Amino acid sequence: MPGYRMLLCVVAASALMFVDHRFTRMEEVRAQLTTVVAPIQWLVALPSDVLTWGSLALSEQRALVEENRRLREQILHLSHRVQHMSSLTAENVRLRELLGAAARLEAPYITAELLSLDSDPFTHQMVIDRGRRNGVYVGQPVLDASGLVGQVTAVSAYSSRVLMVADASHALPIQINRNGLRFVLQGSGQYDALRVIHVPDTADIREGDLLVTSGLAGRFPPGYPVARVTEVVHDPGQPFARVTAEPVARLQRSRHFLLVFPPDPAPVPDDEVWDLELPDELVDEATLEESN
């Protein structure tokens, strides 16, 4: 029986093929059969389509996640570059100011950069990256783009320690730029306040006066701006006024400095020179001229 069924199916298939090839009516039958079979084909293909869609969705999600990660890294990198660019721009401005200050100086100088600040809150000192190999010496004036910062107190081969004008142990002779009155300026231990000491109550000193180095001590050349007077208090009954000034140098913000090499001061004659006696002939000649 199975053999007859197979033969019957072959004969029927052959007949259908012959009819389909010879007669056009079978096209309509085929179209109707395709309509009937289409849902079955859709249901059969549905699992494969679902798997394909899921695979595409997962791959697209993975691609979006990877792209999002790359964009975050790029944003972070660009943000870092912007911050670094801002720092470089500010440093460029400070260097231009420093070069402008150097152009006004006649004495030779070298530039230096801040290495560290003293951690002791009761001292105002810093370390710079220039030392004995660069010709730095103890007592050398240190300036920034605005004014006097302090002086070198210790020198090593490659670095130096600088005592700032704000330190309580620092004092220097100054004069008022407006009228030439000379006083002593002393640090107060605060970055924004200096004291002008021993100012007579009747002295001509006003708020806003610019204080510059007088050059009397021989360590700081004359004319360097140091501070500007912020307060003058006259206390009745007291012989001296209380005068407060603010440094013109940016002590807490500057990172670049100038180390100035002032010209050697003129030598002071020894006591023996002052004690020399003039010859008698010169004394007699001077006496005759005075009598005539």
Protein Blocks (a to p, Z undefined) as FASTA:
>chain_A
ZZmmmmmmmmmmmmmmmmmmmpmklmmmmmmmmmmmmmmmmmmmmmmmmmmmmmmmmmmm
mmmmmmmmmmmmmmmmmmmmmmmmmmmmmmmmmmmmmmmmmmmpmbdcdddddfbdcfbf
kbccdddfbdfknopaehiacddfkbcfbdcfbdcfkbccdddfkbmkbccddddfknop
acddddehiakbccdehiafkbccdehiacddehlnomacghiafbdcfbdcddehiabd
cdddddfbdfklpcbdcddddddddddddfklmmpccdfklmmmmmmmmmZZ
